Amino acid sequence: MTDLDLADASMAGLVAWYSLVHVPDDEIGPVFAHFRRALRPGGPLLLSFHVGDESRLKTQEYGGHPMKTYVHRRRPGQVAAWLNDAGFTVEAQTTLGSAESTLGAILFARRQPDTQ
């Protein structure tokens, strides 16, 4: 996601389903810029991510396999602002949760057309 080898405006739509959780905050802007570049004008982008304010080091993967990676949780409003800054319009968002906690968020956005 930090270096998409895709032609400009070559994608009709993109889905990033919990795939941004390992991307640090300072790399989200460039990732969204790549998404915008690769999408056709008006193309949809569907994102889902963990909700929260913290980043934590994860040392064990599902099944007990060792790993060392950070998991970043974010607020939907912050992600929407980053999308707007990158040239997207957020059309819908929702949060997923249980009685105990908010588990995630889903944002649906479209690539804004280029301005002259």
Secondary structure by P-SEA (a helix, b strand, c coil): ccccccccccccccccccccccccccaaaaaaaaaaaaccccbbbbbbbbbccbbbbbcccccbbbbbbbbbbbbaaaaaaaaaaacccccbbbbbbccccccbbbbbbbbbcccc
